[in-house]
Amino acid sequence: MRAQGTLFTDLELEVRFHDVDMVGVVWHGHYLRYLENARWAFMDEMGYGLDQMLASGFVWPIVELQTRYLSPARFGNRLRVRASLVEWESRLTLNYLITRAGDDVRIARGRTVQVAVDARSSELQFVTPPGFRERVHAALSRVAD
């Protein structure tokens, strides 16, 4: 992981048979699903899951995605996916680290960037809407206590 923020969520999963390719390693596209699952676990933990996001009047499309594959994951491996918030003032940036749960071998790392868009007007917001900023500040104060 490039940098880890103060706020993060760990998600554990097991590599399933349908995730591996013909040579027995996780197909590269499935890692994106692992990142997505960790991102939603993070958002749920922040109290800003899909229902809250839709109720806020803003949607958050991903505008950038980066992945780097470091070591293969194989069928039956237990993986830990850490989603870590590193930026939230003008856009939402999460860094990810996927490790093998038993020995912490780094499997992959990633990064997503999302922007807030007004759901009605489709206007890009250049500052993070107050509702999400308040969730971040509340979570940061809980961590500090």
C-alpha positions in Angstrom: 0.0 0.0 0.0 1.4 3.4 -0.9 0.1 5.1 2.2 -2.4 4.1 4.8 -4.8 6.5 6.2 -6.0 6.6 9.8 -9.4 5.2 8.8 -9.4 1.7 7.3 -11.3 -1.5 7.1 -10.0 -5.0 6.7 -12.1 -7.6 4.9 -11.1 -11.3 4.8 -12.2 -13.6 2.0 -11.3 -17.0 0.6 -10.3 -17.5 -3.0 -13.1 -19.6 -4.6 -12.8 -22.0 -7.5 -14.6 -19.7 -9.8 -12.0 -17.0 -9.2 -9.1 -18.9 -10.6 -8.0 -19.3 -14.2 -6.8 -22.4 -16.0 -3.3 -22.2 -14.4 -4.8 -22.1 -10.9 -4.2 -18.4 -10.0 -6.8 -15.7 -9.4 -7.7 -14.1 -12.8 -6.7 -10.4 -12.7 -10.2 -9.1 -13.1 -11.4 -10.7 -9.9 -9.1 -8.5 -7.8 -11.3 -5.5 -8.8 -14.3 -7.3 -7.1 -12.1 -7.8 -4.0 -11.3 -4.1 -3.9 -15.0 -3.2 -4.5 -16.1 -5.4 -1.6 -13.6 -3.8 0.7 -14.6 -0.4 -0.4 -18.2 -1.0 0.4 -17.3 -2.6 3.7 -15.4 0.6 4.5 -18.3 2.8 3.4 -20.8 0.7 5.5 -18.5 1.1 8.5 -18.4 4.8 8.0 -22.2 4.8 8.0 -22.3 5.9 4.4 -23.4 2.7 2.6 -25.5 2.7 -0.6 -28.7 3.7 1.1 -27.1 6.7 2.9 -25.3 7.7 -0.3 -28.4 7.7 -2.3 -30.3 9.6 0.4 -27.6 12.2 0.4 -28.4 13.3 -3.1 -24.9 12.5 -4.4 -23.4 9.6 -6.3 -19.7 8.8 -6.3 -18.5 7.3 -9.6 -15.0 5.9 -9.7 -13.0 8.0 -12.1 -9.6 6.4 -11.6 -8.5 2.8 -10.8 -5.0 1.5 -10.4 -3.9 -2.0 -9.6 -0.5 -3.6 -9.2 -0.2 -7.4 -9.0 2.7 -8.5 -6.8 2.3 -12.2 -6.1 -0.3 -14.8 -7.3 -3.3 -15.8 -5.1 -4.4 -19.3 -5.5 -7.6 -21.4 -4.9 -8.2 -21.7 -1.2 -6.0 -18.9 0.0 -7.4 -16.7 2.7 -6.9 -13.1 1.7 -7.1 -9.9 3.7 -8.1 -6.8 1.8 -7.5 -3.5 3.5 -9.3 -0.4 2.2 -7.8 2.8 3.6 -9.1 6.4 3.2 -6.2 8.7 2.2 -8.1 11.7 0.7 -11.6 13.1 1.2 -11.6 16.9 0.9 -12.1 17.3 -2.8 -12.4 13.7 -3.9 -12.5 10.3 -2.3 -9.2 8.3 -2.6 -8.8 4.9 -1.1 -5.7 2.8 -1.1 -5.9 -1.0 -0.9 -3.6 -3.8 0.1 -4.3 -7.4 -0.5 -2.2 -9.8 1.5 -2.4 -13.6 2.2 -3.9 -13.8 5.6 -1.6 -16.5 7.0 1.8 -15.0 6.3 1.1 -11.4 5.1 2.6 -11.9 1.7 1.6 -9.0 -0.5 -0.6 -10.1 -3.3 -1.7 -6.8 -4.8 -2.3 -3.2 -4.1 -4.7 -0.7 -5.6 -6.1 2.7 -5.6 -9.5 4.2 -6.5 -10.5 7.8 -6.9 -14.1 8.8 -6.7 -15.8 12.2 -7.2 -19.1 13.5 -5.8 -21.7 14.2 -8.5 -25.1 15.8 -7.7 -27.6 13.0 -8.5 -30.2 15.4 -9.9 -28.1 17.8 -12.0 -25.1 15.5 -12.7 -22.9 18.4 -11.8 -19.4 17.5 -10.5 -18.8 18.7 -7.0 -15.3 20.2 -6.5 -15.6 20.0 -2.7 -16.7 16.8 -0.8 -20.3 17.3 0.3 -20.8 18.1 4.0 -22.6 14.8 4.8 -19.6 12.7 3.9 -17.1 15.1 5.4 -19.0 15.0 8.7 -18.9 11.1 8.7 -15.1 11.3 8.2 -14.6 13.8 11.0 -16.8 11.8 13.4 -14.8 8.6 12.6 -11.5 10.4 13.0 -12.6 11.7 16.4 -13.6 8.1 17.5 -10.1 6.9 16.5 -8.5 9.7 18.4 -10.4 8.8 21.6 
